[in-house]
Amino acid sequence: MGKNLLICLFIILMILGQTACQSMIGIHNHDHQTLAKQHEAKLKEIVQKGKTTQQRISDYLRYKHINGSVAVLKNHKLVYNKGIGYANFKAHILNQPYTSYPIGSITKAFVATSIIQLQEKGMLSIEDPLSKYIPDFPNGREIKLVHLLSHTSGIQKPLWQIWDTRPVDIINEAAKRPLLFYPGTEWDYKDINYLILGYILEKVSGTTLNEYIQKNIFVPAGMKNSGFITEENPFPSTSTGYLKISRHLHPIKKLNPYPLFSCGDIYTTALDLSRFDEALFGGKLISRTSLKEMLRPRSISKYGFGLYHYPDSIFSRGVLLGWESFHVYYKDKTQITILLNIHSKKTKIKAIANDIHTIIKLGKSHHLGM
């Protein structure tokens, strides 16, 4: 009897536990749906109150307490380009349309474009093995440039040393570590892949990476307010970066340019980054065929070369201590670039871009009286 009673009690507790869990899931789902409806209502309110697209976007950015610069293009026409908040809080310098920001990993899209340009010129092939350019790199025959471009090489993050001040030094550190997986079989996002690509680009082109990108991307794209973080000028951008911890802002006082080489060392403005997208997707930098190759994901990650490619959008994101950046090209020909100089875990930069996109679409419907 005692044993049977214990079994019955155990079964009852299990049923009650499952019911409680299901109830909690139901509560969470209900809360999520409620928040989503409230958010949608807020966006509609912003659209209804704002008389112009510019006013609506500005109202939304203030509502979200955004600190940075934003540029928006629709059908290749500039519809918004403004700064909001402070470029430097202590000096009371406001963010402007021309304020520049480090863009971190968005740099990879520029490097990937450069590699594709060299392939179009017949100077290399993305199917080349790494051993062709770095003969002593372990497993260099199995690792191809396409694996570096798509983060499917299996190369581990190097144990970077403070005295490693050249790309080759960091590459040598990476060579000491075993592969995480056989090249091409998995996806693992690592900066070292693009650092190696920058090193190869310099060997093949016979010029520095910075000079190559300046001549072959910045100039044809019309990017006049862009440049590079270097040893000589580690803080070239006009915005001060802040790391937000709790409610406090901590200014970034030091950047190390060496590990940023080719994977995070570009700074630019919101409009200049939009110009890069215009040039890339408009066929000014590489051919349409090459662009399709660049955007084709090589794994379940949806990552092509330097850019993520989803059915409705193409984008990449960059984070560098006190800065966060995002640029997206929607399939309805809406381009949104967001450059922030406050980095906080609570900021959902992709969601902000999607909200701006929604405001533009709602604004169009509102204008048509729908």
C-alpha positions, 0 to 999 in steps of 0.5 A, a space after each residue: 500500500 505504502 509503495 502504491 501511495 508513493 507512486 500515486 503521489 509522484 504521478 500527481 506531482 508530475 501532472 501538477 508540475 507539467 500543468 504549472 509549467 504549461 501555465 507559465 509558458 502560457 503566461 509568458 506567451 501572453 506577455 510577449 503578445 501583449 508587448 508586441 501589440 503595444 509596440 506595434 501600437 506605438 509605431 502606428 502612433 508615431 506614424 500618425 503624429 509625424 507629418 513627414 518621414 524624417 519627423 517620424 524617424 526622429 520621433 522614433 529615435 528619441 523614443 528609443 533614446 538612440 545615440 548616434 547617426 542614422 541614414 536611410 535611403 529608399 529607392 536609391 534616394 536619401 530620405 533621412 540623414 541625421 545625428 542624435 545625442 552626443 558624440 562626446 558627452 563631456 565636451 557637449 559635442 552633438 552627433 551630426 550626419 557627418 560624425 564618424 564611427 568605427 564600424 568593427 566587423 562591417 569591415 569584413 564586407 569591404 575586405 570580401 569585396 576586395 578579394 572578389 575584385 582581385 578574382 575578377 582581375 585574375 589575380 587570385 581565385 577563392 578556390 586557391 588553397 591557403 598554402 599557395 600564399 602561406 606555404 607553412 600554414 598547417 592544413 594549408 592545402 585543405 583550407 581554401 580562400 572560400 573557407 576564410 571568406 565564409 568562416 568555415 575554415 576551422 582555424 581557431 582564434 590565436 592566443 594573441 601576444 602584446 608583442 604581435 604587431 604585424 599580421 604575420 605575427 598573429 597568423 603565426 600564433 593561429 598556426 600553433 593551434 589545431 583546427 576545430 573541424 575539417 575545412 568546409 564542414 562547419 561554421 565558426 565566426 572568427 576574426 582571424 579568417 579575415 586577418 589572413 585574407 588581408 595579409 594575402 590581399 597585400 601579397 597579391 596586390 603589392 600594396 597595403 590593404 588600406 591603400 587598396 580599399 581607399 583606391 578601389 572601394 572608397 573612391 568609386 563609392 564616393 566615400 570621402 569621410 572614411 578611413 582606418 584605425 592605425 597605430 599612428 592614429 588609433 582614434 581617427 573617428 569624430 565620435 567618442 565610444 562609450 560602454 554602458 554598464 548599468 546606468 553609467 557610461 564609460 568612455 573608451 580610452 584605448 584601441 589596439 589597431 593590430 588585432 583589428 587589421 582587416 577585420 575591424 579597422 575601418 571608420 566611416 559615417 552613416 551616409 558613407 556606409 550607405 554609399 558603399 551599399 549603393 555601390 556594391 548592390 548597384 554593380 559599381 564595385 563587382 559584377 552582378 555574377 560575383 555579387 551573387 557568389 558573394 551573397 550565397 551562404 556556404 553554411 546554415 549560418 546564412 553568412 556569405 562573404 562578409 554579409 548575412 543573406 536572408 530572404 528579405 534582407 542583406 546585412 552585417 553588424 559591427 561591435 567595437 568596445 564603445 561603438 555598435 554599427 548595423 547596415 541593412 539592404 531590404 529587398 524592397 530597396 530600403 537601405 538603413 544604416 545605424 551607427 551608435 557610439 554607446 554600446 549596451 547589451 540592452 540595445 537591439 540594433 537590428 530590431 531598431 532597423 526593422 522598426 524604422 523599416 516598418 515606420 516607412 512602410 506604415 507611413 506609405 500606407 498612412 499617406 495613401 489613406 489605407 
